[in-house]
Every structure is written in C-alpha cells, then in structure tokens.
Amino acid sequence: MDSTEPKTETLSETENYMAWRAEEPDGETTYHLELNNLTVHFFEEEWKEFLTLVDGLLQG
C-alpha cells in the first residue's frame, strides 16, 4: 500500500448509508458519513460532538 494513502475502515453500512474512518498519513483520524449522494467529513473532535448529538436524539 502507498504510504500516502489513508488506511480506511467501514464502521457501519446500510443499503443507502455508510460511516467510515480514515487514518491519514499525517496521523490525523477523519470520519466520513455517506448519505446517498452527500458525504460529510469530520475531524475527530467534530465526530465526538456529532456522536453526542446523535445520542441525545436517540434518548430524546
């Protein structure tokens, strides 16, 4: 594998949606949500805040 390519891992997937993580070559971890034709990118701190938001929605 090319050392300039991120190492990716699928976190969860349905027929239309996917969440995945990328370990970037510079050491940064990024998270990605693919929602049909929309992709949302998060840095680690943003991802943690997003998960807190989703948790609040689920408990709501």
C-alpha positions as CSV (number, residue, x, y, z in Angstrom):
1,M,0.0,0.0,0.0
2,D,1.2,3.5,-0.8
3,S,2.2,5.3,2.4
4,T,0.4,8.5,1.1
5,E,-2.9,6.6,1.1
6,P,-5.1,6.6,4.2
7,K,-6.0,3.3,5.9
8,T,-9.8,3.1,5.9
9,E,-12.3,1.1,7.9
10,T,-16.0,0.8,7.4
11,L,-17.8,1.5,10.8
12,S,-21.3,0.8,9.7
13,E,-23.3,0.4,6.5
14,T,-26.8,0.0,5.3
15,E,-28.3,-0.1,1.7
16,N,-28.1,3.7,1.3
17,Y,-25.7,5.0,4.1
18,M,-22.2,4.3,5.2
19,A,-19.9,5.6,8.0
20,W,-16.2,5.1,7.7
21,R,-12.9,6.1,9.3
22,A,-9.6,7.1,7.7
23,E,-6.2,7.0,9.4
24,E,-4.5,9.7,7.4
25,P,-0.7,9.5,6.6
26,D,-0.1,12.6,8.8
27,G,-1.6,10.8,11.9
28,E,-5.0,12.6,11.8
29,T,-8.1,10.4,12.1
30,T,-11.1,11.6,10.0
31,Y,-14.6,10.2,9.9
32,H,-17.0,10.2,6.9
33,L,-20.7,9.8,6.5
34,E,-22.0,8.9,3.1
35,L,-25.7,9.7,2.9
36,N,-26.9,8.8,-0.6
37,N,-25.1,11.4,-2.8
38,L,-23.9,13.6,0.2
39,T,-20.7,13.0,2.1
40,V,-20.0,14.7,5.4
41,H,-16.4,14.8,6.6
42,F,-15.4,15.2,10.3
43,F,-12.2,15.6,12.2
44,E,-12.0,13.5,15.4
45,E,-13.3,16.3,17.8
46,E,-16.2,17.0,15.5
47,W,-17.0,13.3,15.2
48,K,-17.2,13.0,19.0
49,E,-19.6,16.0,19.2
50,F,-21.7,14.5,16.4
51,L,-22.0,11.3,18.3
52,T,-23.1,13.2,21.4
53,L,-25.8,14.9,19.3
54,V,-27.0,11.5,17.9
55,D,-27.0,10.0,21.4
56,G,-29.2,12.9,22.5
57,L,-31.6,12.3,19.6
58,L,-31.9,8.6,20.4
59,Q,-32.6,9.3,24.1
60,G,-34.9,12.2,23.3
